[in-house]
């Protein structure tokens, strides 16, 4: 695995679980003011986390997650999905090329319904509802989890 570098020291014991690697393998430093992952060039070469994650959030994230996130970004870049020459027009014309490998189109699945919620300013907000399978999860009541998506990869809020 590669090691993470960042401009801020991560507090000991931060997060719900400790990193799976010893602390001496989770080194944090800064070169040229940019946070980059170093190590295996096949997994994360050229990924600048400062461009992808808000600077005040970056030091709070688990190093294992950051390594995984960077490897996914590097893989997508290697497949031509994150090339800097991609324009918003190209992304809009071919969204299937930019969909995350783990993304699943659930339209048409049982217990998945689409709705529209009108807003006070006459904007229709699309809503997708996923209903748990009662055979697996019982008859309910079920908890609610809401995701609020914005127009960019940085605009995502979640309430559970």
Protein Blocks (a to p, Z undefined) as FASTA:
>chain_A
ZZdddfbdcdehiajbdcfbdfklmccddeehiacdedjfklmgoiafklmpcfklmmmp
cfklmmmmmmmmmmmmmnopmgfklcfklmmmmmmlmgcfkbccfehiahiacdddddfk
opacddddddddfklnonbjaddddddddfbfklccddZZ
